[in-house]
């Protein structure tokens, strides 16, 4: 059995994930930490990467391919952006070499939508798209990637045509923690109140303009009629996600399924939300998508 042939790294703002990979996509070892870009900018990107490589016993000649915030302006080496419409192969061509290193290290660029009416950027999600859809992709695809900043992406034949970012995850955190609704969700259990969540999604999807009012109703309903903190939390989540879906699905053609790239709790919530609206969907784990995308990038960079 052959050993690792390259190192794949997903370097986010607050997280770091590394895999030792074979040419065939087999994982020989992995490392995870909270040493994202914010920490690494202080500790040193080289030292953070090397500490994990040493811990896994990685050979000194293994090349490294990186996606995510390590390529941001405030990251390790700026990898810039490929402008829309951007074919996913353009991402591979734009990989930036980290100079002055004993091993070959490449950082993948992000994608920019330089439209004054709808400016937007992504960094890291482009690699998930590559892993989930492949270089050529389907004829037409609508992709939802939930997160702190959710992305909705419209592709055709492997080309990213348009995309939009929604601060849904960040808004949920702020609303639940720093507004009057913090009292409503205090002590909420971890389990999902599916009924409350589904009802909130459907209502916000139907009337997204009322979202701010729907959020306040969470508190007034609890004061006047009672209800659990768990139901309140899921109603806030469902309201924000329902409003996001109203925008994300606005231009969807009826026959086009949504490709959902997500993991864990977010995958479950968005799956429930989309199924509540009778939207056909294909689901892929976000970690598997980014690992496949990095594998595709490694093959293209070091084979061609």
VENJOBEL-V46246 format. One line per field, one symbol per residue. psi: psi as a letter, one per 40 degrees, with the letter a starting at -180 (. if undefined). A space follows every 50 residues. Layout:
BEGIN
psi->???
END
This chain:
BEGIN
psi->hiaieihhhhgadeihhhhhiideehheiiiiiegadddddddhdddddd dddddefhieehihhhiaedeideachheaihiihhiddddddehhhhie ieihhihiiahigghddgiiiihdddddddddeiddiidhihhhgiadgi hhhhihfehhdiiihhfddddddddddeadedddehehidihgddddddd ddddddgdeeddddddddddddddeaiidddddddddddddddddddded ehidehihhhhiibddddddddddddefhiihhhhddddddddddddddd ded.
END
